[in-house]
Amino acid sequence: MKKLLSLATLMGMVIGSASAAPYYLPQPAPGELTPYDWQPVYSLEGVYNFSDKDEMPDTAGARLNFSLYSDAVSTVRHQFTVSAGYDGGKDKREGCRITVSRIPVTLGYDANIALTDHVLLDLGGRAGYAWGSAKDRAYAGDRYDESMGGFLFGLGAGFKIKFSESIYAKVGYEFTRTFYRGCGEKHFSFGQHGIVIGAGALF
């Protein structure tokens, strides 16, 4: 009986001291990033687009991106991006030469899924507005110029390769569809299959 009372007293003391001790949530090591830390990222990408419409030429160009990126040590890392760029192209058709240029400005989101410590799978989408123009020069001397503007969206997938904590390269594929009012029609849209190559720096 005395042993039972002694054991009960000892357990009560341990439980009482444990309940009185303050409890702290686990904290990251000093300097370690958390999922709530967002870093600014500047990146430059070159794009070559293959048009899926016979009337539109393939285009090439570049875009500058500013992003907020969650680079915490986790499997999925989020990225929100605003982009502005330029692309253009020209092609010869029967009896004429068409030249197209445009300036797209978009907002986008990417999910970066870590495959290894240095390689991430990048899945994303973007949407915005494109200002542009189309010029048609007939060999007979006729000219056709028209300003165009319209909504666009894009979906893409690729890989990011990190060379250091702040420098990375990117290669990927992107499908973009642009909806214009212009070219002599009430509505005009075309799709593009793009190859994207770029590099970025985290600050």
VENRA-V232445 format. One record per backbone hydrogen bond with DSSP energy under -1.0 kcal/mol. CO is the residue of the C=O (numbers start at 1). NH is the residue of the N-H. If there is no record, write none. Layout:
# VENRA-V232445
{{CO/NH} {CO/NH}}
This chain:
# VENRA-V232445
{{1/5} {2/6} {3/7} {4/8} {5/9} {6/10} {7/11} {8/12} {9/13} {10/14} {11/15} {12/16} {13/17} {14/18} {15/19} {16/20} {17/21} {29/32} {34/37} {39/69} {40/203} {41/67} {42/201} {43/65} {44/199} {45/63} {46/197} {47/61} {48/195} {49/59} {50/193} {53/56} {59/49} {60/88} {61/47} {62/86} {63/45} {64/84} {65/43} {66/82} {67/41} {68/80} {69/39} {72/74} {75/114} {77/112} {78/70} {79/110} {80/68} {81/108} {82/66} {83/106} {84/64} {86/62} {87/102} {88/60} {89/100} {91/98} {93/96} {95/139} {96/93} {97/137} {98/91} {99/135} {100/89} {101/133} {102/87} {103/131} {104/85} {105/129} {106/83} {107/127} {108/81} {109/125} {110/79} {111/123} {112/77} {113/121} {118/162} {119/115} {119/116} {120/160} {121/113} {122/158} {123/111} {124/156} {125/109} {126/154} {127/107} {128/152} {129/105} {130/150} {131/103} {132/148} {133/101} {134/146} {135/99} {136/144} {137/97} {138/141} {142/138} {144/136} {146/134} {148/132} {149/181} {150/130} {151/179} {152/128} {153/177} {154/126} {155/175} {156/124} {157/173} {158/122} {159/171} {160/120} {161/169} {166/202} {167/163} {167/164} {168/200} {169/161} {170/198} {171/159} {172/196} {173/157} {174/194} {175/155} {176/192} {177/153} {178/190} {180/188} {182/185} {188/180} {190/178} {191/52} {192/176} {193/50} {194/174} {195/48} {196/172} {197/46} {198/170} {199/44} {200/168} {201/42}}
